[in-house]
Each structure stands twice: as C-alpha cells, then as structure tokens.
Amino acid sequence: MTPGDLLVESHSSHAGDAVPVRLAAGDTVETVLDALPDAQRAWAQAQGFRGQRERMVLLPGEAGAPQGVLFGLGERAADADPFLPGRLASLLPDGLYSLADIPSPPRLAALAWLMEAYRFDRYKSKPAKAGARLVVPEGVDRDGVLAEAAAVSLARDLINTPANDLGPDELEAATRDLARTYKAHVKTVHEEEHLKRNFPMIHAVGRASPRAPRLIDLMWGPASGPHVTLVGKGVCFDTGGLNIKPGNAMSLMKKDMGGAANVLALARMIMAADLPVRLRVLIPAVENAISGDAFRPGDVLASRKGLSVEIGNTDAEGRLVLADALALADEDAPDLMIDMATLTGAARVALGPDLPPFYTDDDELAAALSRHAAAENDPLWRMPLWGPYDRWLDSKVADVNHISDSSFAGSVVAALFLKRFVEKAKAYIHLDIYGWTPKAHPGHPVGGEAQGIRALFAMIRDRYAGGR
C-alpha cells in the first residue's frame, strides 16, 4: 500500500464511514468525554482514560466493532508533540479513521501518520500489512503532505538499503531516476577523470575500493533563478580505511551516505513544488575501503581549492570528499549553498541522534532556519563556527590538517575545516546529521531517517517563493 492509499480525500465516498478518533490531553479530557454518548463516556471512564500520553481506548458499538477511538496526548494539549497522533498508524487495527480535536497543525498530524506507517520491506518475503487509513483533515493539502512523505521515504529507503545493494553505481542510478522524473540533467565525473578534472581528494578516498568513486552533478530549473546548491556526503560504506573502525562502529556504516540521501530527498521536494530556483545537487559518491591502494595517515593530499591537506586519520574521510565538492560548488558563487553529512560522532555526543546541529555565519539565515525547524517539527540546533578553534587544524607539513589532535569540539572543528573551502557562496549552511533513528518515537520508526529537509524546504520556499 502506498502513502496515497493511506490518505483518503475527505470528499471520498468512503470518508463518511471513517471511525472518529478524538485526541485528548489531561487539560482537555473532560470536554472530550462530555461530547461522547453516555455509554461511550462510561466505557472510557471505566478504562481509566485521562488523556495519558499514547493511551488508546477503542469505543465499541452495539455490534462490538469500534465506533470511536480516544487517544491521549499527555498532560497539556499545548505541549503535545505535533507528531504524536501519527502513532495511531501503528496502534490502530486496519480500517479508515478521521481525527478530531487536533491541537497542533493538522498537516503535521497527517504527515506523521504517513511517516509512522513507513516500512522498509524490500528484503521481506511477505510485505508489510496494509495499515490504518486516514481521512485528510479539513484544510490540509493532501498533495503537499504526500510529496513530503514521499521525500522522507526516499531518504529512508536509500539509507536503509545495505551497502551490497547501494554503492556509488546505485547511488548514481537513484539520482538519475529522480532526474528523469523531474526532467533534470545529470552528469558524472568518473574515477578515471578525477585527477584530470581536479578532484584529488574524492579520488584518494575512493580509489581503494573496486567500486569506482564518482562525483554526481544534477542540475534543474531556470538559469535565471536564484542558485541553490545542495552537497551531500555519499560515502556508501565506511570501514574507516587504514584507521579501521571496530566492528560495533562499522555495523551501521551503510548509513554513511545519509547526507546524499537527504539532499536527494530535499531536491525532490524542491522539484515537486516547482520552486523558482536553479537547483544543483553535488554528491561525491565513494566507498572508504581498505586495500594496498588506500590513502594513509600522514599522507598529504592536494585539493581542488589548492590547499594541501595532511591526513590525520583515514576515518575522517567524509570531510575530504565534501571539500572537493564544496570547492566546485563555490566556484559558481551560489545564492545559497547547503551541505548535509553524517560527519561526526561528536555531534551525537553533544546533541544526541534526533537533534542535528547546523552551522552558518549568517544570523538572519540561522534565525529563519530555526523558526521553520520549530514550525515543521523537524528539529535543528545552531552551533557556533568558533573561529579560535580553527588553529587546531594547523599542520607542520601542509596548509591544513583535516582533523585536530584534540578530542574536544569535533563537530565544530569539522565545520571549520569545510568552511575553508567556501568563500564565494552568498550564504552557506552545514548540517551534521545522524541519518538514523535508533529508538522509535512518533512518526519515526527505527531505521534510516530524513533530518532537517522539511525545515530546509520550508526555509527555501519562504526565501525564494514567498512561502507559496
């Protein structure tokens, strides 16, 4: 069943048969219960329903089938997670339902329903069950919600796919599939051209793998529009290179192309909405493998920008391939440049898996992104590009080391390294995402995750299309 099947138009002939779901919190439960028929109210009270978070009570009809549902939001309706109603997609039996008494934006409740219903069943012999269906809440743009859900699913599908089925070849194929859908143009710089075309760090990181590295370059939209460039880290698997990861740290490294997956999903949203921008997407797609040809700690690499880079640790490869891609993107002086990468464990230590940090020198842009992140329930947190730490990247033998010898401020230092490769872009944001949900919460099943793309899309739409 597709997301479109799960979201039913309110004017559908089936909508009148939907079972009503009433949402209640501790401070609204009396009003909700008072609106019920006497028998249903007595049943709910007998079940001890007081609006407890995620508490669900089915209200039986005369024949025993559910004629209504109560669902708890917690102590205060105003404080409830806007995605909490989405949990119903996993909790309810199959059927058609409608939501009432929604305290948060109904669009977010509908989106959360679809995000909660997502299942990655590509490798299952039996597909996931159909799931509960929802009547589109009044005033909600069904097509817009479906487009958002499809973008989230694209990112999740790519991240969840194991590396044996998703290497640089397959990531390029996914980009070309997306391009065909929206009549975008894709060109690729392959391994044999990297040194000739001046992408030495992409070449160095990817050369040890039998799966050839490449730089994927997608272009869409009118050349006269504001130039928006997205750069995504496409490390399809990361062994750590010669600084090999321990097994427990390598087990999830299929997700190390999460930055690429997220920029492709964001690109899909931009193209589906036909925003009036000139969109460019750059993805350095590599596998950080181990062989006799692997780059080494202590090597000094050339870079597209002309800076020489000392390698402090081969397990910090993502910033190297991003640096060459950022340098290329910067040559066009885009109006807005955004990179997304599963870059540092330090970001997770600082903020956990569900709150990605972002970095920018533009206070107005940062405020806009934070505002949209809150409005879209797509959390992001601004972190500082703290200039004094830039000296931690000093090298005795090269222009810069790509890591510091300190265990402190790893995400900040990585952002400062990337910033050295961006000079001409009129505005620049770096996001250090996790790309994975380790513990399920409303709208977010365990697995690959889209992080920040809905907030970024809302910001880009507001900035260049007047919020249309």
C-alpha positions, -999 to +999 in steps of 0.1 A: +000+000+000+014+034-010+012+066+011-015+078-013-037+048-003-033+056+034-045+092+030-081+094+018-098+125+004-124+140+027-149+140-002-143+103-009-174+081-009-157+061+019-150+091+042-184+090+058-176+055+071-145+066+089-142+058+126-137+091+145-106+095+167-108+121+194-075+134+208-074+144+244-049+157+270-052+160+307-064+195+304-090+188+276-102+153+285-133+165+304-145+184+273-138+155+250-156+130+273-186+152+278-191+152+240-195+114+239-227+094+242-233+082+277-223+046+271-190+055+254-182+080+282-189+054+308-167+029+290-138+054+287-140+063+324-141+026+333-109+022+313-093+049+334-087+071+303-075+106+314-056+117+283-024+098+293+003+101+266-002+074+239-031+057+258-056+045+233-092+033+241-114+017+214-151+027+219-172-003+210-206+000+192-236-023+196-221-050+173-187-048+191-168-031+163-151+002+171-173+032+167-148+056+181-113+059+195-098+080+222-061+088+222-041+105+249-017+134+243-002+138+277-008+164+304-013+195+283-026+197+247-005+228+240+027+209+249+020+177+229+043+165+202+027+175+169+036+141+156+020+122+184-012+115+165+009+097+140+015+068+165-021+058+157-010+045+123+009+017+142-016+012+170-050+011+153-064-020+136-069-018+098-097+005+088-105+041+079-103+068+106-107+106+110-091+128+135-109+153+157-097+178+184-063+182+169-044+207+190-014+210+166-014+218+129-035+191+112-010+189+083+017+177+107-007+151+122-014+138+087+023+138+078+032+120+110+006+093+102+023+086+069+058+088+084+048+064+111+033+039+086+066+037+067+081+002+065+112-009+047+102-044+035+124-048+004+140-079+017+110-094+034+093-124+018+060-111+030+052-073+025+041-052+055+004-052+063-017-025+047-022-004+078-048+020+091-060+047+067-067+084+075-092+108+061-074+140+052-081+166+080-101+196+069-080+223+053-050+201+047-033+199+012-033+162+005-009+165-024+016+186-003+016+161+025+021+132+001+050+150-015+067+155+019+061+119+029+075+106-005+106+127+001+111+113+036+105+078+023+131+083-005+158+093+021+148+064+044+148+038+016+183+048+004+198+048+039+181+015+048+194-003+017+225-023+026+258-014+010+259-046-011+230-032-030+238+005-027+273+016-038+284+045-059+268+029-090+234+025-074+236+060-058+242+074-093+213+054-106+189+067-079+200+102-088+193+096-125+159+081-117+150+112-098+163+134-126+141+116-152+110+121-131+115+159-129+134+164-162+166+174-145+201+169-161+228+147-146+264+144-154+290+124-136+328+127-132+341+091-130+372+078-114+395+080-144+387+117-148+391+127-111+427+138-113+424+153-148+393+173-137+409+182-104+390+162-077+421+147-060+405+141-026+375+123-039+399+102-059+421+095-029+393+084-006+376+062-032+405+046-050+409+016-026+375+002-035+367-019-065+335+002-067+347+032-086+342+066-070+325+095-088+311+130-085+274+132-093+261+165-106+224+172-110+210+204-125+174+216-126+154+248-131+159+281-150+194+295-151+178+329-143+165+318-109+184+321-076+211+295-075+206+269-047+233+242-044+230+211-022+260+190-014+256+156+002+282+132+016+279+100-004+301+075+015+283+043+006+302+024+032+329+034+056+353+009+070+374+037+085+401+029+059+435+020+074+424+036+107+398+008+107+367+010+127+359-016+154+331-039+144+304-023+166+312+011+150+311-003+114+278-022+117+257+009+107+280+023+081+256+017+053+241+050+066+272+070+059+256+082+026+228+097+047+238+132+036+234+123-001+201+106+007+188+137+024+199+162-003+183+140-029+151+140-008+153+177-004+158+181-041+127+160-047+107+184-026+120+214-044+114+200-079+080+186-070+069+220-057+084+236-089+101+263-068+116+291-090+152+283-083+182+270-102+189+238-083+222+220-083+230+188-064+265+175-059+272+141-044+307+127-041+299+090-041+327+067-027+334+037-006+361+041+020+376+007+017+409-010+026+435-022+001+471-017-009+459+015-027+442+030+003+453+065+014+472+066+047+475+086+079+502+112+073+496+115+036+494+150+022+467+154-004+461+181-029+426+196-030+405+212-057+408+245-039+446+244-040+451+238-003+473+209+007+457+187+033+475+165+058+456+133+067+453+129+105+430+099+104+415+080+074+383+075+093+375+112+088+371+108+051+337+124+046+350+160+050+377+153+024+352+143-004+329+171+007+357+196+005+363+189-032+326+191-040+322+223-020+351+239-038+334+231-071+300+244-059+316+276-046+331+285-079+296+294-092+290+317-061+255+303-055+230+324-036+226+296-011+247+265-005+238+237+019+258+206+027+245+177+046+267+149+060+267+121+086+300+137+096+310+133+133+302+113+164+309+144+183+276+159+171+258+129+186+276+133+219+267+169+221+230+168+209+220+131+206+207+113+175+175+133+170+187+169+171+212+177+143+234+207+146+238+232+118+264+259+112+263+292+095+278+327+098+245+343+086+225+352+117+194+360+097+195+327+078+201+309+111+170+325+127+149+316+096+160+280+096+154+277+134+120+292+130+110+268+102+125+238+121+102+245+150+072+251+128+078+219+109+086+197+139+119+190+122+144+198+150+177+215+143+201+234+166+225+261+157+261+255+168+289+281+166+316+283+139+340+292+167+369+309+150+396+304+177+394+266+172+404+270+135+441+270+146+435+234+159+437+224+122+473+238+118+497+214+101+535+214+102+538+199+068+508+211+049+484+241+046+459+223+069+452+191+087+417+178+082+413+169+119+426+182+152+447+163+177+421+172+204+391+151+215+371+183+221+346+201+198+349+176+170+317+187+151+328+224+154+363+217+141+349+196+112+326+225+102+356+249+104+375+226+080+347+226+055+343+264+058+378+268+044+365+256+010+337+281+008+344+317+000+321+329-028+288+315-018+264+343-007+250+321+021+262+288+034+248+262+059+265+230+070+244+203+087+260+174+107+232+149+107+229+113+121+205+100+094+192+072+116+165+068+143+179+043+169+149+044+192+114+048+177+093+078+185+061+092+169+065+094+131+100+080+133+103+042+132+138+027+138+160+030+108+172+054+082+159+089+087+153+122+069+166+150+091+163+187+085+150+185+050+114+197+058+128+227+077+152+234+049+125+231+022+102+255+041+130+280+045+139+278+008+103+281-003+098+311+020+131+327+009+126+323-029+089+317-035+072+338-008+061+308+012+037+296-015 
